[in-house]
Amino acid sequence: MKRTLMAICRYLIRIIRLLHELSAKAAHRETEIIHILTAIRKEHTDLKQQLANQMEQEIIYRDAEYAIEFIGISESTLARHQRKGVLVVAKIDKGKRYFKQQDLERFKKNYWNLPD
């Protein structure tokens, strides 16, 4: 009986050591995973910032005269849609209104019911 108890204790000690090793490995892996996720988040943030910068650089501003010709509407129609908030003025410089080219294209498609 004494031998059996000693054998059981040895096995329990082995099991405890193995569990301790496994928990240490799991903690190490968890730390590695956290580092990897942190690096991925940083990369994602950097790429997102680069994309935002690139999109900002690619914005083309057009004046009201161009908008009227491009869309094929009158000045009063342009003003009416501005007041409604359908067509937003992107910036005003020296008293001139400027629209984003993307906004003009989207408005033209909606106004004339053009396919995408």
Order of alpha helices (4+ residues) and beta strands (2+ residues): alpha-beta-alpha-alpha-beta-beta-alpha
